[in-house]
């Protein structure tokens, strides 16, 4: 009968749907359980925004990294940008870094945003969205604090504030 291949395909879609949904918050669950999972897709080389070449999260191994997903059209991203820029300077004195990654944003818009807010920290372009999706990111902004060994120690799904950054970075520095 013709029903068998169709039902297999449907089952495949259902399984994909369930895994895609459960994967999206698996990092959050691991951190809630007191485990610090390895940062996903750390070696993925993404284009440098407004520059040349590519870089990756893995290139920053040995530093505490505040990984921030953003887009120019995202209002909370506009609110948190000055805080992240300010924080990137104090983090740099302690051997850490803020790493921005744009999500579904046109490069000229992203570069205009960087100029407007005077962002001096490294920003990369996630053109396909695949890097963001590996973190379960589909809304913006989202921020992941990663320790020197490349493990995610804290997540902010939404706009960050200074209290979150202080607490999360302290956790990363002592993990």
N, C-alpha and C positions, 0 to 999 in steps of 0.2 A: 504494500500500500504506500501511498505518498505521504501519509501522516507521520511516519517515523522520522524522516529527515527534518521536517518542520518542527516537530516537538523537540528534537535534539537541539536545533538552532535556538528555539525559545528557551530551553533550559540553559543553554550557554549564555544567553542574554541575561537571564535571571541571576545566574551565578556572577556574571560580570557586574551587574547592578549592585548586588549585595557586597561584593568585595570592594567595589569602588567607593561605596558609602562607608563601609567599616574602615577602610584604609584611611579615609579622610580625617578621622579623629583618633587613629591608633597611637600617634605620638602623645596626644593629650592623656590618653588612658595610661600609657606607660609612665608618664611623669606623675600622674595621680597615684600610681602604685609605687612611687619612690624609685623608679628605674630611670636612668638617663640614656635614652636610645641614641645611636649614632645618627648624626645629621644626614638625611637622605641626599643622594645624588651630589655629594660634596665635590666630586671630581669633574662634574659637568662644566665645560668651559663655555662661558656666556660672553657675548660682545660687551666691551666697555662702552658705557653711554658717553657720547660726546668725545670719544677718544679712539685709539687704535688698539687692535689686538683683542685678546680675550683674557678672562681671569676666571677663577673658581673659588669656591669656599675652601677647598683643600689647600689652595695657595696661602691661606691664612692660618693654617694649623700652627699651634703654638701660641696663638693669641685668643683672648676672649673676644667673641664676635657677637655683635647685636645685628642680626639679619632682619632687615625690614623690607617687606613687600609693599609697594605703593604704586599709585598712578596719579598723573597730574589732575585728573577729573574728580578725584576722591577728596571730599571736603575734610574728613577727619585727618587725612594725610597732610593736608595743608596746615591744619592746626598743630600737628605733632612735629612737622619738619624743623621749626626753629629749636625745639627741645633736642631732637636727634643731632642737629648740627652742634649745639652747645655741648651735648654729652660726648660727641665724637672727640672733641678736643681734650676733655678731661680723661677720657678712656685712653687716648693715644699716649698720654704721659705715663700710663700704667701698662703699656704694651698691649692694649686692646684696640678694637676698631669697630666702627659701624660700617656695615655693608648694605647698601640699598640695592633692591632688585625691582625693576619696573615690571608691571604685570598688565598685559593687554593695553598698552599705551603707545601712541605714535612717538617716535624718537624726537621730532622737533618739539612736541608738547612737553615731553619729559625734560628735554634740555632747557626749555623756557622755565619750567618749574625749578630746576636746579639753580638757574641764574637768579630767579626771583627771590628764592630763599637763601641764596648764598651757600649752597651745599658744597662742601669741600671734600667730603668723604667719597670713597669709590662707589659708583653705581653701575650696575650691570643691567643688560636688557634680556628679559625672558620673552623672546619673540613668540614662542609657541604656547607658553603657559605650562609646559610640562614640568619645569623645575618647581614652580609654585604648587602645582598639583601634587607633587611628591611630598609636600608639607601639608596637604589637605587644605591649601589656600584657594578659596574661590570668592571670598569677600575681602575688602581692603579697609584699613590697613591691617596687616598681621606681622607680628614680630616674634622672632625666636632667638633666645640667648643661648650661645654655644660655648662650651668650655674649651680650654686649650687642647684637649685631646679629641675635639670634634664631636662631643656629645651635647644633645639638646637638654638644657637644664630648666628652662622656663619658656612659657608661651603666652603671648598676649594676642587674643583674637579680638582685635579692635584697637582703638587709639591707645598708645602708651602714655604713661605719666611718669613723673620723676620717681615716685615711690616704687613703682614696678621695676624701673631700670636699676635703681639702687639695690633693691632686694635681689633681683635676678642676677645682676653682675657680681654681687658679693657671693652668691651661691656658686656661680661659675668659677670665680677666682679661688674658691676653697674646695672645689670638688676634685 
